[in-house]
Every structure is written in C-alpha cells, then in structure tokens.
C-alpha cells in the first residue's frame, strides 16, 4: 500500500496500544490507592506490555526518522551518489535524485513484488555516507527505497529494518542519468520468502505468537462484552444510556482489532487471505459486530 492508505496498520497498532495503556494505568492506579494488591499476574502482564510497547514505539520512531531523512535531504550537502556500480557527481543529476527522494511516500510492505535491489549510496561533503537499497516496483510503477541498519556495515552485524518508502519519480530520474533499475529479480531475497517458495515454520513462529496473542485477547474481551462480564455491560439497563453506549463502542473497537489481527494471524498460518485489504477487514469487522450486537440486544431485552 502506498501513501496514506499504508498508515492504517500503524493506526490499528496505536489503537491497541492506547487500550492497553489505559488498562495498565488503571491497574497500577488501583494498586497505588491500595484498592488491590500486586499479583504475579499483574507484574507479568505489565512487563509484557512494557516490552511490547518499547518494541512497537521504537519501530515507529525508526520509520519516522527514515522518512524525515529523505524529506530533509539537501543537494548542497551531497558530494556524490553511487547507484549500483555507477557514480554520479554532476550537480544537476544529484539535484534530480534528491528532489525525487524528497517526495517519497509512505509504503507498507505486503507481498514484496519489487525487482532486484540496487545499492544507493549517498556520500556527504562531511565525509559520512548513507546507504539505501532501491528497486523497481511494478505495481506502483516507481521505486521502493529500503532502509536497513546494516547497509553501511559489513560482517555479522545484527540487522533490523528502518522502513520502506515509495518514490514514483526515482526510476525515471535514474534512467535519465543512464541507470536503469532491474525489472527482473536476479536472486531470492530473504525478506520476501513467499516469492521464492513456501515459508518455513521457523519464520512463521514469531508473527503467529504476536498476532495470535492479540487476536485471542481481543476475542476474549469481545465475548466478555456480549456476555455481560465487563463492569459496563453488567449494569446494562434501558435507563443506563452511558454504559450502553460504552458497550456498543467497545464492540465496534474490539471488532476492528480482532478482525485486523485475526486476518494477519491467518496469513501467518496459511499465506491467505491478504491482511492489508480494507474490504476484508471491514467485512470481518461487520460480521463480528453484527453477531455481537444481536446477542447484546437480546440480553438488553431480557434485563429490561
């Protein structure tokens, strides 16, 4: 996904983060007021939340910094640019490349789909350098810019992704300077195993664990809402409009979360369906919301 549409998975994660943060603060505020005691379960869940939040936030910060670096890149700061085996030092060519990088858009990786990657090395007048990888992206008719922590290092350094960006003008700009991005993948990429064959179960374990945890947590809370096992839903009455509204709002939010993470869990297990399609998420969310609403309405009639 390209542009603003690529941001919705991040918004989903932030929504989940907000809900967990609210529960986290509420639990420890009750401990501070001596309403409840500290239990091993509370300590474990708090540590899990802190580690997950740290991992999530640092991932978002790295990607935001990557896009900031692209948008603030200036021609006067660069000495030359290496694209593959070609070196570009003409000011006019550097200017065109920089301007195309300045207009980079947000990009969410789904199935890969780009061709062989070419190193793009930015050499600054200060003596430092910054290395990205660029590749032709057929679906978007442009170039994907990839940032990874080990691109400027060699050896056994641990690597992590700093994010992806999409530059629609970059292939045309490079072609003007005599540099054509490969249109065919030359070798398998470790980051896109689904393009070269079935993924191993070793590569599936982490996403299954993460998405499975949040899917089950969302479904558990969903069941609590429709069964009346939450503080708000237990007191559901016709006259209690506020609690009824909270229950309905909770159903909407939890349905979206359960659908989003559930689809990603299914993709981690079976490579199907596409978890980034808004239609799939909307359909599953509406199905959950519809079923939950029917149960809540029936219970609403019984207690009234």
C-alpha positions in Angstrom: 0.0 0.0 0.0 1.2 3.5 -0.9 0.5 6.9 0.7 -2.0 7.5 3.4 -3.6 4.1 2.9 -0.4 2.5 4.1 -0.8 4.1 7.6 -3.9 2.2 8.8 -2.0 -0.8 10.1 0.1 1.6 12.3 -3.1 3.3 13.4 -4.5 -0.2 14.4 -1.4 -0.9 16.5 -1.6 2.5 18.1 -5.3 1.9 18.9 -4.4 -1.3 20.6 -1.5 0.4 22.4 -3.9 3.1 23.7 -6.3 0.5 25.1 -3.6 -1.5 26.8 -2.1 1.7 28.2 -5.4 2.7 29.7 -5.8 -0.7 31.3 -2.1 -0.6 32.5 -2.5 2.8 34.1 -5.9 1.9 35.7 -4.5 -1.3 37.2 -1.5 0.4 38.8 -3.6 3.4 40.0 -5.7 0.9 41.9 -2.5 -0.5 43.4 -1.4 2.9 44.4 -4.7 3.6 46.1 -4.3 0.3 47.9 -7.6 -1.0 46.4 -5.9 -4.1 45.1 -2.6 -5.9 45.8 0.3 -6.6 43.4 0.0 -10.1 42.0 2.4 -12.1 39.9 -0.1 -12.0 37.0 -0.2 -8.1 37.1 3.6 -8.0 37.2 3.9 -10.4 34.3 1.3 -8.6 32.2 2.9 -5.2 33.0 6.4 -6.4 31.9 4.9 -7.9 28.7 3.1 -4.6 27.9 6.3 -2.5 28.6 8.4 -4.7 26.3 5.8 -4.8 23.6 5.3 -1.0 23.8 9.0 -0.4 23.6 9.3 -2.6 20.5 6.3 -1.0 18.9 7.3 2.6 19.5 10.9 2.2 18.5 9.8 0.7 15.3 7.6 3.6 14.5 10.3 6.1 15.5 12.9 4.5 13.2 10.5 4.6 10.3 9.5 8.2 11.0 13.2 9.2 11.2 13.8 7.4 7.8 11.1 9.5 6.2 12.4 12.6 7.9 15.9 11.9 6.5 14.5 11.6 3.0 12.4 14.7 3.2 15.2 16.9 4.6 17.9 15.7 2.2 19.6 18.7 0.6 21.6 18.9 -2.6 24.3 21.2 -1.2 25.1 18.6 1.5 26.0 15.8 -1.0 29.3 15.3 -2.8 28.2 12.3 -4.9 25.7 9.5 -5.2 26.6 5.9 -6.1 23.8 3.9 -7.8 24.9 0.3 -8.3 28.3 0.5 -9.9 27.8 4.0 -11.3 28.9 7.1 -9.5 27.0 10.4 -10.0 28.7 13.7 -9.2 27.1 16.1 -11.6 25.2 18.7 -9.6 22.2 18.6 -11.9 21.8 14.8 -11.7 22.3 14.9 -7.9 19.6 17.5 -7.7 17.1 15.5 -9.6 17.7 12.4 -7.4 17.5 14.4 -4.2 14.2 16.0 -5.2 12.7 12.6 -6.1 13.7 11.3 -2.7 12.3 14.4 -1.0 8.9 13.4 -2.4 9.0 9.9 -1.0 5.6 8.5 0.1 4.8 6.1 2.9 4.8 2.5 1.9 3.5 -0.7 3.6 5.1 -4.0 2.5 2.6 -6.7 1.7 3.9 -9.4 -0.6 7.1 -7.7 -1.7 6.8 -7.6 -5.5 9.8 -5.5 -6.3 12.7 -6.5 -8.5 16.4 -6.9 -7.7 17.7 -4.3 -5.2 20.4 -1.8 -6.2 22.5 0.0 -3.5 22.1 3.7 -3.5 25.0 5.3 -1.5 24.7 9.0 -0.6 28.2 10.5 0.1 28.1 13.7 2.1 30.6 16.5 2.0 31.1 16.0 5.7 32.7 12.6 4.9 29.8 10.5 6.1 27.7 8.3 3.9 24.2 6.8 4.0 23.2 3.7 2.1 19.7 2.7 0.9 18.6 0.0 -1.5 16.3 0.9 -4.3 14.3 -1.5 -6.6 11.7 -1.2 -9.3 8.2 -1.8 -8.1 5.9 -2.9 -10.9 2.6 -2.5 -9.2 3.2 1.2 -8.4 5.3 2.0 -11.4 8.0 3.5 -9.3 10.9 2.6 -7.0 10.9 1.3 -3.4 13.5 2.7 -1.2 14.6 0.4 1.6 16.5 1.3 4.8 18.2 -1.3 6.9 20.6 -0.9 9.8 23.4 -3.0 8.4 23.5 -1.4 4.9 26.5 0.8 5.9 28.3 -2.1 7.8 29.8 -5.4 6.9 30.3 -8.6 8.8 27.9 -10.3 11.2 26.1 -7.2 12.5 22.5 -7.7 13.6 20.2 -6.1 11.1 16.8 -4.5 11.5 14.5 -2.7 9.1 14.1 1.1 9.3 11.2 1.1 7.0 10.3 1.5 3.3 9.3 4.4 1.1 7.9 4.7 -2.4 9.4 7.2 -5.0 7.4 7.3 -8.2 9.9 9.6 -10.0 13.1 7.9 -9.0 13.3 5.3 -11.8 12.8 8.0 -14.4 15.4 10.2 -12.9 18.0 7.4 -12.7 17.2 6.4 -16.3 17.9 10.0 -17.4 21.4 9.5 -15.9 21.9 6.2 -17.7 21.0 4.0 -14.8 18.1 1.5 -15.3 16.8 -0.4 -12.3 16.5 -4.1 -13.0 12.9 -5.1 -13.9 13.5 -8.8 -13.1 14.5 -10.3 -9.7 18.0 -11.8 -10.1 18.2 -13.7 -6.8 16.0 -14.7 -3.9 15.5 -12.1 -1.1 15.4 -13.3 2.4 12.8 -10.7 3.2 10.4 -12.0 0.6 10.3 -15.8 1.1 6.8 -16.1 -0.3 8.0 -15.2 -3.7 10.6 -18.0 -3.9 8.7 -20.8 -2.3 6.7 -21.7 0.8 7.8 -20.1 4.0 9.3 -22.3 6.7 7.6 -22.7 10.0 10.6 -21.1 11.8 9.8 -17.8 10.0 6.1 -18.1 11.0 6.6 -18.7 14.7 7.1 -15.0 15.8 4.2 -13.5 13.8 1.9 -16.4 14.8 2.8 -15.8 18.5 2.3 -12.0 18.3 -0.8 -11.9 16.2 -2.3 -14.9 17.9 -1.9 -13.3 21.3 -3.7 -10.1 20.3 -6.4 -11.9 18.4 -7.2 -14.1 21.4 -7.1 -11.2 23.7 -9.5 -9.2 21.5 -11.9 -12.1 21.1 -11.8 -12.7 24.9 -12.8 -9.2 25.6 -15.4 -9.3 22.8 -17.0 -12.3 24.5 -16.9 -10.6 27.8 -18.8 -7.6 26.3 -21.6 -9.6 24.7 -22.0 -11.9 27.7 -22.2 -9.0 30.1 -19.0 -9.9 32.0 -17.4 -6.4 32.0 -18.2 -3.7 34.5 -20.1 -1.6 31.9 -22.1 -4.4 30.4 -23.1 -6.0 33.7 -25.1 -2.9 34.6 -26.7 -2.6 31.2 -30.2 -1.1 31.5 -32.5 0.9 29.3 -32.0 3.9 31.7 -28.3 3.5 31.7 -27.5 5.1 28.4 -23.9 5.8 29.2 -23.0 2.2 29.9 -25.0 1.0 26.9 -23.0 3.4 24.7 -19.7 2.2 26.2 -20.7 -1.4 25.4 -21.6 -0.6 21.8 -18.4 1.5 21.3 -16.4 -1.3 22.9 -17.9 -3.8 20.4 -17.0 -1.6 17.5 -13.4 -1.1 18.6 -12.8 -4.7 19.6 -14.4 -6.0 16.3 -11.9 -3.9 14.3 -9.0 -5.1 16.4 -10.0 -8.7 16.3 -10.5 -8.6 12.5 -7.2 -6.9 11.8 -5.1 -9.2 14.0 -7.1 -12.3 13.0 -6.5 -11.8 9.3 -2.8 -11.3 10.0 -2.8 -14.5 12.1 -4.5 -16.4 9.2 -1.9 -15.0 6.8 0.9 -16.1 9.0 -0.5 -19.6 9.2 -1.8 -20.1 5.6 -0.4 -17.3 3.5 -4.1 -16.3 2.9 -6.1 -14.0 2.8 -4.4 -10.7 2.1 -4.5 -9.0 5.6 -4.0 -5.5 4.2 -7.2 -5.3 2.2 -9.6 -2.9 3.8 -12.6 -4.7 2.3 -11.5 -8.0 4.1 -11.1 -6.2 7.4 -14.3 -4.3 7.1 -16.3 -7.4 6.1 -14.9 -9.4 9.1 -15.4 -6.5 11.5 -19.0 -6.0 10.4 -19.6 -9.8 10.8 -18.3 -9.7 14.3 -20.1 -6.5 15.2 -23.4 -7.8 13.7 -23.3 -11.1 15.6 -22.2 -9.4 18.9 -24.9 -6.7 18.5 -27.6 -9.4 18.1 -26.5 -11.1 21.4 -26.3 -7.8 23.2 -29.8 -6.7 22.0 -31.3 -10.0 23.2 -29.7 -9.6 26.6 -30.8 -6.0 26.6 -34.4 -7.1 26.1 -34.2 -9.7 28.9 -32.9 -7.3 31.5 -35.4 -4.6 30.6 
